[in-house]
Amino acid sequence: MTNDINWGRELLYYPIPDGFDSWYVNKCKDDMRDNVQNGGNPKDKVTEKIFLRLCRLVDIYCKQDIDWKKTALDYWNEVDSNLKGNGD
């Protein structure tokens, strides 16, 4: 299923908390753009890892413990669930 997700698009819409330094978001966007320009795909493992990096940076910013077993798909499902009103 993860190869069906456009991680570049998901990065653009990932909820960023107020006060989070936009440099990190822009760095992730630049890394994704570089990957695609060099033959990558917005749905590949490289962009998935870039998305995961941003999610973990946001967790650190929010002073949440990092669950190193949590995948990009886990974060994506969490956000999707919250958007549908199924979150805590």
C-alpha positions in Angstrom: 0.0 0.0 0.0 2.8 2.5 0.7 3.8 2.5 -2.9 0.3 4.0 -3.7 0.9 7.1 -1.4 2.4 10.2 -2.9 4.7 11.1 -0.1 5.6 14.5 -1.7 1.9 15.5 -1.6 1.5 14.2 2.0 4.5 16.2 3.1 2.8 19.4 1.8 -0.3 18.7 3.8 1.3 17.3 7.0 0.1 19.3 10.0 2.9 21.4 11.2 2.6 22.9 14.7 2.8 26.7 15.2 6.3 27.9 15.9 7.9 24.9 14.1 10.9 26.2 12.1 10.0 26.3 8.4 13.6 25.5 7.5 13.0 21.9 8.4 9.9 21.7 6.2 11.7 23.4 3.3 14.7 21.1 3.7 12.5 18.1 3.4 10.8 19.6 0.3 14.2 20.3 -1.2 15.3 16.7 -0.6 12.2 15.3 -2.2 12.5 17.6 -5.2 16.2 16.5 -5.6 15.2 12.9 -5.4 12.5 13.2 -8.1 14.8 15.3 -10.3 17.5 12.6 -10.0 15.2 9.9 -11.2 13.3 9.1 -8.1 9.5 9.0 -7.6 7.2 10.8 -5.1 6.0 7.3 -4.2 9.3 5.6 -3.6 11.1 4.5 -0.5 13.4 7.6 -0.5 10.6 10.0 -0.4 8.8 7.9 2.2 11.9 8.2 4.5 12.0 12.0 4.0 8.4 12.2 5.0 9.1 10.0 8.1 12.0 12.3 9.0 9.7 15.3 9.0 7.2 13.4 11.2 9.8 12.5 13.7 11.1 16.1 13.8 7.6 17.3 14.5 7.4 14.7 17.3 10.6 16.0 18.8 9.4 19.6 18.6 6.2 18.6 20.4 8.3 16.9 23.0 6.8 13.5 22.3 8.8 10.3 22.7 9.9 8.9 19.4 8.6 5.4 18.6 11.4 4.2 16.3 9.2 1.3 15.1 6.6 3.8 13.8 6.6 3.9 10.0 5.7 6.7 7.6 2.5 4.7 6.9 1.7 4.8 10.7 2.0 8.6 10.7 0.0 8.9 7.6 -2.8 6.7 9.0 -2.7 8.7 12.2 -3.2 12.0 10.4 -5.9 10.5 8.1 -7.7 9.2 11.1 -7.6 12.6 12.8 -8.9 14.3 9.7 -11.8 12.0 9.6 -12.6 12.7 13.2 -11.6 9.2 14.5 -8.6 10.5 16.5 -8.3 11.0 20.2 
